[in-house]
Amino acid sequence: MLIRAYRPGEEGALREVFHSSVHQRAKRNYSAEQLDAWAPREYDHDWWSNRIRGNRPFVAEVEGRIAGYADLQDSGYIDQFFVAGGHTGQGVGSALMRHLLAEAARRRIGVLFADVSLTAEPFFARHGFVVEARRQVMVRGITLANARMRCVPADPPVARSGQYQQNEENPA
């Protein structure tokens, strides 16, 4: 597995990861109507591309294919953290989280936080995040439950743990 910086032109592939993650994994916690509001098939390509470029995510590759992505903003906010439906349970999410924690340490970000789906909440909890608040958010007129979670890493893991490769060619 390779963790690297996002490259311009990958916005469409990241959109597919996002869509498959939401529709394949989150269906156990959300209705079809909620999933369609959260990740509709049709979307504004320009808006999506601008969001990805602004977030500067890290990408996880497995056998040369994008398997997931996650970002870490300077504020400590994790805006997007998604693993493709076909790659869940294979360590992709854990590798991305270790990378974000190491990146936070490198950038001296002391607190990480995210608005996390019900589906992702156990994963974030396993990585040291705790629920600060439970929320109901409106997305395209549909209500979805999520949780604001935060983490204060005491001793963040080192990115060079040997469990994945890190590509330093384009650090954010």
N, C-alpha and C positions, 0 to 999 in steps of 0.2 A: 504494500500500500504506500502511496506517495501522497503527502500533504504539501500543497503548494499554493501560491497566490493565484487568484483568478486571473484569467487572461481575457482581454477584450475580444469579443466575438463569441464568448461562451454563454451569453445571456439566455439563448434559447434552450441550451442543454440544461442550464440551472433551473429554468422554468419547468422543464420536464421532470427533473428531480423533485421540485416543490410539489407539482401536481400529483405525481405518483405517491409521494410520501403522505400527503393529505388524504388522498382517495383510497389508498390501500391500507394504511396503518390506522388512521384516525376514525375509520368507520365503526370501530367498536365503541367509541365514545360520543359520536356525533351522528345526527340523522343525515340522510342524503341531501336534504334541503340545506342543512348547515354546511356540509362539505362543498356543495355547489356555490354557496355564497363565499366561502373562504377561498376556494381554488376553482373558479369557473374555467371551463375549457377555453372560452373566448376571453381574450385579455388585451389590454392596450400595450402593444409591443414597445412603444417609445417610453411610456411610463415605467414599465418593467426594466428596460435596459438602463434607464437613468438611475433607478433604485439600486440595481446591482452595481453599476459603476460607482455610485456614491458609497455603498456599503463596503466595497473592496473585500469580498469574502475570501476565505481559504477554501480550497477544493480538495476533496479526497478522491484519488484515482485508484481503481483496482483493475489490474490488467489493461491499463491504458484507457479505461472508460471512467467517466465521472460517476461516482457512487454517492456523493454527498457534498454538502458545503455548509459553511458557517461563517459568521462575521463577528468581529469584536470592535465596537466603536470606542473612540477615545474616552467617552464617559463611563465605559465599562458595560454599556448596554449590548446585549446580544440580540440583534434584530431578527436574524434568520438563522435557523439551525435545522437542516433537513437532510435525511438520508433516503435515497431512492428506495421505493417499496421492495424491490428485489434484492436489496443489500442489507436489510435490517437483520440484526442478530449476528452479524459477522465482524463486529469490532470497529466498524467505520465510525459510528457516533462516538465511541470512546476515544478513538484516535483523534478525531476532530476536537473533542473536549480537552484532551491532554494538550493539544496544540494551542487552543485558546488560553488555557491556564498558563502555559509557558510564555505565550505572547503577552499576557497580562503582566506577568512578572517582569519580562523584558522591558515593557513600556511603563512599568511602575504604576499599574492600575490596581488599586487595592480592593475594590469591590466590584463584583460582576453582578448584573441583574438581567432578567429576561421576563417577557410575558409568555408563559408556557401553556401549551394545550394540556387538556386532561390526559391525553395519550402520552405526552412527553414528560409529564410531571415525575413519574417514578424514575426515569432515566436521569433527570436533573438532580433529583434527591440523592441518587446513588453517587453522584459526583460532588456532593457537598452543598447543594443549594437547599434553601429552606423557603417555605411559603411565607410571604409577607402579607399577602391579601388575596382573597378570592374575588373574582370579578365577572361581570356579565358585560360583554362588549357587543356593539352592533356592527355587523359587517354586511353591507348591501341590504340593509333592512332586516336582517336576521340576527337573533341573539345567540351568541356562543359563550360558553363558560371557559375561563382560563384562570391562571394564577400568576401573580407577580412573585417571582422567586429571586432570591439573592444569595450570593456566595462571597465569603471573605476567606480566600485561600490562605491558610496558615503557612503552609510549606508547599507551594505549587510543584507539581511533578516537572521533571526536566524533559524537554521535548526530545532529547536524544536518548530516550529510554531503550532504544534498540527494537521497539515494537513496530515502528514505522519509520520511513525515511522522511526527512524534511528537506524541502527544496528552498534554498535561500536566494534564488535568482532574482526575486522581485518582492522583498519584504514590504509590507504595507506601511 
